[in-house]
Amino acid sequence: MILDLKSIFVNDGASVPVDYLLDLSDFEYAGQFPLKNPVSFKGTISNKASLVRLEAQISFEFDASCDRCGTRTARTHTLKVSKSLATSIEGDDSDTIITVPDMKLDLDELLYTETVTNLPMKHLCDENCRGICYKCGKNLNEGECGCVKKEIDPRLSALADLLK
């Protein structure tokens, strides 16, 4: 979706609300397609004292396997976006300024970039996820597995006999 912002740039005090959904269900991440539901973008673009600002909130549901136990889990993530819009900037590119040379903003590109760069690095089913047993593979969130946790290295077993 391309937003024509010419009326915002030329009229001080102008504002436009934006409510948009983008389908990213075909986006592949770590061999999975975690964005099954559309990504939501709600915000406003306003001109105050000749400074054009974009203030928005992006929400998406990340549906993938837990990195510790492998249980499929969906979590909703919300992030706030606050950017300045300018027709041109001098010097290096900035993370807080979006250049719109023709006063048209590609909302799909902005939403895609912000969503992909803010995907969770570690996806857990629960903050206290205990993972799986490294010996038998049982999900430790469902209870103990009964495996002996403390094993003595066979090379050091003679030293253990000294403690008896």
Sequence and secondary structure as in RCSB ss.txt:
>XXXX:A:sequence
MILDLKSIFVNDGASVPVDYLLDLSDFEYAGQFPLKNPVSFKGTISNKASLVRLEAQISFEFDASCDRCGTRTAR
THTLKVSKSLATSIEGDDSDTIITVPDMKLDLDELLYTETVTNLPMKHLCDENCRGICYKCGKNLNEGECGCVKK
EIDPRLSALADLLK
>XXXX:A:secstr
 EEE HHHHHSTT EEEEEEEE  TT  BTTB    S EEEEEEEEEETTEEEEEEEEEEEEEEE TTT  EEEE
EEEEEEEEEEES  SSS  SSEEE TTSEEEHHHHHHHHHHHTS SS  SSTT   B TTT  BGGG        
   GGGHHHHHHT 
